[in-house]
């Protein structure tokens, strides 16, 4: 009589372990070039524009493919898309490892982004299917969110250590080998799941959204070298036209890739807004911290990576602990509190100068790290419960797409702020200090504003259902309201 529950628990644990390892690997790979970009640039003979693409190219693949990956996972099988994504990651990472030129490396990173999109969307979708709403799902999504912070923390440090010990290419060989093991593990241990309501493939939606987001990220990436460049203007203009066309197409599609009716769900809006603000206000600024620390304080790439790990490492530690808030604090309020804490931490980074000690970074990074951990856990759970149960991978995809598109916007925002800093302020380090302060205050203010927006996305639920929402239950599986509703 106990065989089936035991087997189900074993399967759930295996799904959680595989999903967490895959997410950790994706984020390690995502941040690997942060500490070694100068080494890679020198080895490939890259110019300034090439350096920008070494760092930003993976975001193109991620942002362009996440929604498509989520739709395919729900309709054609979450395990199937997970395995395919893992195989593509192996091949794309090998391309990066052997790349003879900047172009080949960048193409490999874009392909890595597409593969990472498949892994992220399907892994969180698998968790949403295996774990029912409640404490177990809160624990699972909290651990998944912790892997985001853990990967961001480990990526730059491991990459710097491996590069120092051997060669920068060894990092990518190691990632390819681990990805291959994850594919074998997933193929053997994951159970297949898909929506019972399979829909037709939305080809027009995939094309307009994929190209639109790709050109938008490309325009933001190239814009760091000057926003008035003709090709940058063309990229951004065409991107806006394509994205507007995507909305028009989805409104008229019988089976849209992204059902725009989801934006009438406050929980879904809160999930997307929270992820977008996290990308713009938090990731955008934190991406610049290692460069600022090197320029102002003369830290080495490895030292600056360790400094950044204060933020990302605390995020890793805090995310699993956020499950203790389940049943006490609504996940939407958790996300808002995390954003507010990040905003305060970012503002605390203002005023650091070339005469400061590296310790001056610590208070702000600690606050932002704790806040990021709460955000990662809360948004992962919110993304899953904010959509119908048969569309959990789409919810995950929308959340992650907003995060990585936001990170591209955030990096572009920081670059724009730095470009406006007068260069007649003495040393280059002083100019970096001034730019860092401006960026920290603006990013902090945006993040706090995002927290307010998330709080305002109040959900209308039956009076007797409010307690269930506080426990993290899925509104989409609750019975319809029969008594006067109230806001929570």
N, C-alpha and C positions, 0 to 999 in steps of 0.2 A: 504493500500500500504506500510505502514511502519512497519507492524507486523513482517515480515520475517527478515528485518535488525535488528530490536530491539531484536528479539529472538536470532539471531546469535550473537549479541554483548553480550547478557546475558550469552549464552552458552560459549563464549570465556572467559568472566570474571570468570565464575565458573571453567573452565578448568585451567586458570592461578592460581586461588586461591588454588585449590586442588593440582596442581603440585608443587606450592611453599611450601605449608605446608608439603607435603610428602618429598620433598627434604630437608627441614629444619629438619624434624624428623630423616631422614636417617643420616644426618651429626651429629646431636646431639648424636645419638646412636653410631656412628662411633668413636667419641672422648670421650664418657662418661668415659671409664676406665683410661684415661690419668691422672686424678687427684686422682683416688682412687685405683690405681693398687696395692699399698702396703697393703691397707685394704683388698682388694679381695684376694690377695696372702695369707695373714695371715689367713683369714677365711677358705680358701680352702686347706690350707697346701701345697701351691705350692712351688716348688724349683725355682732356677734361670731360668731354661728352661721353667718352667710353667709360670713364670712372662712374659717371652718373648712372649709366645703364647697367654696369656691373652690380650696383646696389639696388636699382629699382626695377630691373627687368622681370624678376619673379612676380612682382605685384601685378604686372600686365596679365600673365597667365592665370593667376589666382582670381583676380577681379572679373576677368572675362568668362571664366569657366564655372564659377561656383554655382550659379543658378541652374545652368544646364546640368551640372553634375548632380545637384539635388533632385531635379526632375527625373533624370535617368535612374537614379538610385531608387526612388519611390516606385517608378513604373516598371523597371526592368530587373530590379533586384539590388538590394543594398550591398550584399556580399559580392555580387558580380562586379559592381562598380568599384568597390574597395580593392578587389584583386587586380582589376585592370589598371586602376590608378597606381597601385604599388608597382606593377610591371613597368608602366611608363616612367615612374620615378627612377627605377633602376637604370633604364636605358638613357634617360635624360641626364642623370648624374654621371654616367660614364662619359657622355659627350662633354660635360663640363670638365671632367678629369683629364681628358686627352686634348682639349681645345687648343689649337695652335694660334688662333686669332681671337680678338675681342668679339667679332661677329659670331663666331661659332659658340663661344662661351655664353654670350647673351641669348642666342637661340636656345641653347641648352637650358638656361635659367627660365626662359619663358615656358618651355615644355615642362620643367619642374613645377612651375606654378600651376599649370593645368592639372598635372598629376596630383599635386597637393590639394587642389580644390576637390578632386574626387575622393581623396582620403578623408578630408575634414568633413565634407557633407555627409558621406556615407557612414563614417564612424559615429557621429552624434546621432544620425538617424537610426543606426543599429541599437544604440543605447536607449533611445526613446521607445523603440519597439520592445526591447527585452525587459526594461524596468518599468513597472506600472507607476502612475502618479503617486507621490507620497515620499516618505523618508528615504526609501531605497533609491528612487530616481534622483533625489536631492544629493545623496551621497555620491552616486555615479557621475552626475554632471559636475559636481564639485571637484572630483578627481580629474575629470576631463579638462575642466578649466584650469586646474593646477598645472597640467602638462603644458598649457600655453605659456604660463610664466616660467616653468622649468626649462622649456626649449629656448625661450628668449635669453634666459640666464646662461645656459650651457653653450649655446651656439658660438658666440664670440670668443669665449674662454677656451673651449676645446679647439676651435679653429686656430687660435693664436698659438696654443701649446703644440699642436701637431705641426703647424707651419715652422715653428722654431726648432722642433726636434728633427723634422725630415724636410717636407716640401708642402706647399699649399695644396698641391694636387692630391696629396694623400688624404686630406679631409674628405674629398669627394669620392675617392675609392672606398673609404670607410662607410660613408653614408650609403653608397650603392650596395655594399655588402649587407649592411643591416636591413636596408629596404627589401633585399631579396629574402632574407630570413623572415621578415614580417609577412611577405606574400605567402611563403610556404606555411607559416603558422596560421594565417587567416584562412587560407584554402582548406586546411585540415580541420580547423576548430570552429569557425564561424557557421552559424545557421543562416539559411537564406530567408529573407523577408521582403515583401513588396506590397504595394497597395492592391487591395481587391478591386479598386476602381481604376483600372488602367486606362490612360487617355492617349489620344493621338499625339504624335511628336509635333511640337509647335516649332516647325522649322523657321518661319518668319520671325518669331520671337527670339529664337536662339541667335539668328544672324544679326538682327538689329541691336539686341542687347550686347552680344559678344563684341561686335565691331565698335559699337558706341562706347562701351566701357574701355576697350583696348585703346581707342584713340584718345579718350579722355585721360587715361593714365599716361599714355605716351606724351600727350601735350603737357601735362603737369611735370613729367620728368624732364622733357626738353626745355620747359619754361624756366628751369633753374639757371639756364644760360642766357636768359633774356626773353621777356614776355612779348616783345614786339617783333620777334623773328617771324618771317612770313609762314614758315611751315608750322610753327607753334599755333599761330592764329587759325590756320587751315585745320589742323588737328582738332582744336577745341570747337571750332564752328561746326565741323562735320559731326563731331561727337554729339553735340547738342541736338542737331537735326535727327540723328539716328536714335537718340534716346527718346525724343519726342515722338518719333515714328513708332518706337517700341510700345509706348503707352497707348497710342492710337490702335496698333495691331492687337494688343492684349485686350483692349475693351471690346473688340469685335470677334475675338477668337472663340471658337466653340470650346476648345480645351486649351486655355492659356497656360504657358509655362509658369507665369506668376499671376495668380488670381488677384486682381487689384482689389477685390472685395476684402482681402485680408487686411487692408489698410483701414477698414472700418472696425477692426478689432483693436481696442486700446493696448492689449498686452503685446500684440505683434508690433504696433507702432513703437511702444516703449522699447521692445527688443532691438528694433532697427535703429531707432534714434540713439539708444545707449551705445550700441556698437559703433555707429558712425562717429559719435562724439569721442568715444574711446580712441578711435583711430586718429581723428583730427587733433584733439587736445592733448592726449596722453602719449600715444606711440610716436606721433610726429615730433614732439619735443624730446622724448627720451632717446630717439634715434640720433639726435644731435649732441646729446650729453658727452659721449666718448670723444667726439671731435673737439668740443669746447674744452674738455679737460686736458686734452693733449696740447691744444693751442695756448691755453691760459696758464696751465701749471706744468707743462713739459712732461706729462706722463707718457709712458710707453703704450703701444697698442694693447699689450697684455694688462698693464695696470689700469688703463681706462675701461677695458672689458670687465675686469674684476669690480671696478667702481660701479658700473652699470648693473652688475649682478646683485648689488644691494637692493635695487628696485625690483628686478625680475625674480630674484631668489626669494624675497619676501612675498611676492605675488604667489609663487609656487607653494610656499608654506601656508599662506593665509587661505587660499582657495578651498582646500579640503575642510578647514575649520568652519567655513561659512555654512556648512550643512547644519551646524548647531543652531543657526538662526531660523531654520525651517520650523514652522509651527508657532514662531513668535513674531517674525517679521515677514511681510509679503515680499516675494522675490523682486518685485518692481521697486519697493522701498529699499531693499538691499542694494540694488543697482544704483539707485539715486544716492544712497549714502556713500557707496564706493566712489562714485564720480566726484561728490563733494570733497571727500578726503583727498583724492588725487589732485583736485584743483587747489586745495590749501597747500599740499606738498609742492606743487609746481611753483606757486607764488613764493614759497620759501626758498626756491632756487635763485630768485632775483637778488641782485646785489653782490654776487660772487665776482671777485676780480682776480687779476693776475697776482695780487699780493695775498690772496687767501690761501688757506691750507685746504687739502683735499677733504678734510673733515667737514668743511663748510657745506659740502654736497650732501652729507649724510642725513640730516633731519628731513630735508625735502624728499630724498629718495626713499627713506623709511616710510613716511606718510603715503607717498604715491604708491609704493609697493604694497602696503597693506590694503589700500583702496583698490588697486588693480586686482588683487586676489579676490576680494569680495565681488568686484564687477565680473570677472571671468566666470566665477561659479554661478552668480545670479543670472547672467545673460544666457549661459548655456541652458539652464533650466527653463528660463523664460522663452527662449527660442523654440524649445520642444513643445511646451504646453500651449503656446500661443497660436498653434495651427491645428487643424483636424488631425486625428491620430494617423490617418493614412498618408499625411503629407509632412511627416516629421523631418525628412531629409531636406525638403524645400525650406522649412523653417530654419534649419541649421544653415543652409546655403545662404539665405537672405541675411542672416545675422553675420556670418563670416564675410560675405561680400561687402556689406556695409563697413565692417571693421577694416578690411584691407583697402577698400576705396578711400575710406577716411584717412588711413595712414598715408596714402599718396597725397591727399589734399593737405594733411598736416605737415608733411615734409616740404611741400611746395610753399605752404604758408610761412614756415620757419625760414626758408630760403628767401622769400620775398621780404620778410622783416629784416633779415641780415643785409639785404641789398640796399635798404633804405638808411642803414646806419652810416653816418658821415665817416669818411676815411681820413679825416684830418684831426683825429683824436689821439695823436701820439703813436704809440706802438700798435702793432697788429693785434697783440694780445688784449690791449685795452678795447679795441674795436669789437673783438669777439665777446669780451665781457659785457659791453653795452648791448650788443645784439642779443646775447643770452638772456639778459635781464628783461629786455622788451618782450622777447619770445615767451619767457616764463610767465610773465604777468598776463599777456594776451591769451596764452594757452590755458592758464589757470582760470581766467574769467570765462572762457568758452566752456570749459569743463563744468564749472559750477552752474552756468546757464543751462547746460545739458542736463544736469541733475534736476533742476527745476522743471524742465520739460518732461522728464521721465515721471516725476511725481504727478504732474498734471494729467498724465494718461490714465485716468481713473477708470476702473472696470465696473460695469453695471452688472450686479449679480443679485440673486434672490437673497432676502434677508437671512434665511436659514442656511444659505450657502456660503456666507461670508467667512465663517470659521474654517470651512474646507479650503477656501482660497488661501487663508493664512497658513494652512498646512502644505501649500504648494500643489493642491489638487488641480486637475485639468478642467478648465471651464468648458472645453469642447465636449467633454463626456458627461457633464452634469445635465440633469433634466432642466427643461425650460422653466422660467419664473412663473410661479402661480400666485405669489404674494408681492406686495409692493417692493420694488428693488431699492437698493441703496448703494452708494459709492463706497469703494474700499481703496 
